[in-house]
Structure formats: structure tokens, C-alpha cells
């Protein structure tokens, strides 16, 4: 799936046009269960406003705060899911 198609799908999930199993949401990020999990617990955490951040390779200095927010959200969600002692983060781009 291309970044553009993924982006469009994520936009629809953020707008609640596509249903998802949300596990965490605030004004900047949305975390939801993957519909095709590759692990017993597989949660996607995305920024609500991408501002050109379609992959880690596209990160610029202006994305500094949202990148930190995404990492912090991973910690919060891991604790919520009972994974405080170990989890992996993966970013495909």
C-alpha cells in the first residue's frame, strides 16, 4: 500500500469515517488496533495532522514535538495494555 493510499485511509479513520478500535486519543494523536495484526498486540499510533510527516524519512525539525508526542503515546498505550516491561516500536518509513 502506498503512502498516499495509507494516508487517505488514516485520514478517514481520524475523521471516524472508517470504524476503528481506538485505544487512545487526544488532540494530537490517535492510537488504534491494527485490522491485520502481526503480533498479539499490534497498535498503530498516528498524528492527527501529518504536516508532511508521511514517514520517519520525511521528518523535519518542525516535526520535533509531534515525534516526541508519538513516542510518549507509545509508552502510555503500552502501560494501558499491560506491556510496561517490554514492547517494540516499529516505523515503516
Helices and strands as residue ranges (DSSP letters): H 3-14, E 22-25, E 29-33, E 43-47, G 56-58, G 61-63, H 64-80
